[in-house]
Amino acid sequence: MNDVIEFLKDYIWKNGFEKMSDDPFAVYKDMVKGGRNKQRFAPKTARLVMITLMSKAHEMAREGASADAVISHIQSEHYLNKKAARDIAFVYLELFNDENRKSWNDAKEIGFEEFCEAEWTVEWDGSCDWHTKNGGSYPCSAQASLTFIVEDKEKLHSHLASELKSNPFLSADDIYGILMKQIEDDLDNDMDEYCNADDYYEPYWEEFVGEGTYESENKWRSWGLEPVEFTGSGDIDFEP
């Protein structure tokens, strides 16, 4: 069972505590597909982990329940003999031992702190169609480069509260990936709105960054981000 303990420990580092409780089937799939060091667990072992996650045996261990209490819970929930119940209880009790608890506690939100100390750049490419008054449609393309810093850590922490609660071990790169996706989605929407704001005059792409992104920039500032440099350009294709 030591391999199972190491797999679950790695799973927590990667995904946080909540996913293990919220989606036990995802744990099962990862174990069968290939766990630590690409090791694959037998479906029988993975199923045992899955069903005991579903009955919250691991949460009892995390909350400090005694070995006897965890074993008794597993037996009553899953009709296992005492040896089988003891084996899987050992997994959770060792998983949440004092050493691992301390490691997780010490590492909590370190990635967030690292993210807040650095400068980040998002490179974006977008496309949409300009629909004209006479029924024509012309493809447009745009590019933008946004460099930003974290101006207000508390605001950003509030913005990312759900993600950090789900996984407090997110790395700085993980957080960048989350924000990059949100910023890119905003720019996609900005581009479409800017492009089709007028069905007679073609979009003036030289002013897209600034005029077309004004509300998004205010939104990003409300997250605690401060743009350092924001540039962009675009084009429209009138070729048939």
GIFEN-V139913 format. One record per helix or strand of 3 or more residues. SS is the DSSP state (H for helix, E for strand). FROM is the first residue (numbers start at 1). TO is the last residue. If there is no record, write none. Layout:
ss=SS from=FROM to=TO
ss=SS from=FROM to=TO
This chain:
ss=H from=2 to=15
ss=H from=17 to=22
ss=H from=24 to=33
ss=H from=36 to=38
ss=H from=43 to=54
ss=H from=57 to=62
ss=H from=67 to=78
ss=H from=82 to=95
ss=H from=98 to=107
ss=H from=110 to=116
ss=E from=120 to=131
ss=E from=137 to=150
ss=H from=153 to=159
ss=H from=161 to=166
ss=H from=172 to=195
ss=H from=205 to=212
ss=H from=214 to=222
ss=E from=225 to=236
